[in-house]
Amino acid sequence: LRTFVNVFCEKHKSTDKIIKVCSNGFSKDLNIATQKSLMSGKLKLADIVSHSLVSNEIITHKESGKGVVKTYDLNATSTLDEVSISNYRVVHTKVILEKGGYRVMTLLSLKIS
């Protein structure tokens, strides 16, 4: 089972424009296993999105009587206010019977703007 999960997740890699995450959930109830897997995937997406770094660079060149003065200013911040992943998409879902319950694997994607 672990090999199958690894293959399922490794086939779908994130790119520069799309974040892809793989998640799973287990329960004796199929609906609960599905919700666990979906929530786990959403949390992974939110974690990736919320750790974005915002930076602002300012490079100035000033000419004076003594020559050219160059300055470089970089402001970088990492903040977590409210994370929105409302435009995520369920790409694929697999259900496996395991030990009298259901293992649900979900692949989610989120386009990066």
C-alpha positions in Angstrom: 0.0 0.0 0.0 2.8 2.4 0.9 4.4 1.8 -2.5 1.1 2.5 -4.3 0.6 5.8 -2.3 4.2 6.9 -3.2 3.7 6.1 -6.9 0.3 7.9 -6.9 1.9 11.0 -5.4 5.2 10.9 -7.3 3.4 10.9 -10.7 2.0 14.3 -10.0 4.6 17.0 -9.3 4.1 20.7 -8.8 5.3 23.1 -11.4 6.0 26.9 -11.4 2.4 27.6 -12.2 0.5 24.9 -10.4 0.9 23.5 -6.9 -0.1 19.9 -6.5 -0.5 18.0 -3.2 -1.4 14.5 -2.4 -3.3 13.6 0.7 -5.1 10.6 2.2 -7.5 9.7 4.9 -8.7 6.5 6.6 -12.0 5.6 8.2 -14.5 2.8 8.3 -17.0 5.3 6.8 -16.3 6.2 3.2 -17.7 9.8 3.6 -15.5 10.4 6.7 -12.4 9.1 4.9 -13.1 11.3 1.9 -13.5 14.4 4.1 -10.3 13.6 6.1 -8.4 13.3 2.8 -9.8 16.5 1.4 -9.2 18.5 4.6 -5.6 17.2 4.8 -5.0 18.3 1.2 -6.5 21.7 1.8 -4.2 22.1 4.9 -1.2 21.2 2.8 -2.2 23.8 0.1 -2.8 26.5 2.7 0.6 25.8 4.3 2.4 26.1 1.0 0.5 29.3 0.0 0.9 31.0 3.4 4.6 30.6 3.4 5.0 32.9 0.4 7.7 35.6 0.7 6.9 39.1 -0.4 9.9 41.3 -1.3 10.4 44.8 -2.6 13.6 45.9 -4.1 14.7 49.5 -4.7 17.9 50.3 -6.6 18.9 53.9 -7.0 21.7 55.6 -8.8 22.4 59.3 -8.0 25.0 61.4 -9.7 26.7 64.0 -7.7 29.8 66.2 -8.1 31.9 63.5 -6.5 30.6 60.6 -8.7 27.8 58.1 -8.8 26.2 56.9 -5.6 24.4 53.6 -5.8 22.1 52.3 -3.1 20.2 49.1 -2.8 17.3 48.5 -0.4 15.5 45.2 0.0 12.4 44.8 2.2 11.2 41.2 2.6 8.3 40.1 4.7 6.5 36.8 5.4 3.1 37.2 6.7 0.1 35.0 7.4 -3.2 36.8 7.5 -6.0 34.9 5.9 -5.2 32.2 3.5 -7.6 31.6 0.6 -7.4 28.5 -1.5 -10.9 28.8 -2.9 -9.8 28.1 -6.4 -8.3 24.7 -5.7 -9.4 21.7 -7.8 -9.7 18.0 -7.0 -7.7 16.4 -9.8 -8.0 12.7 -8.8 -9.4 10.6 -6.1 -8.7 6.9 -5.4 -10.5 4.7 -2.9 -8.9 1.5 -1.6 -10.4 -1.0 0.8 -8.1 -1.6 3.7 -8.5 -3.5 7.0 -12.3 -3.2 7.0 -12.2 0.5 6.1 -11.6 2.9 3.3 -8.3 4.6 2.4 -9.1 7.6 0.2 -6.3 9.3 -1.7 -6.9 12.8 -3.1 -4.8 14.8 -5.5 -5.5 18.6 -5.3 -4.1 21.4 -7.5 -4.0 25.1 -7.1 -3.1 27.6 -9.9 -0.6 30.2 -8.8 -1.5 33.7 -10.0 
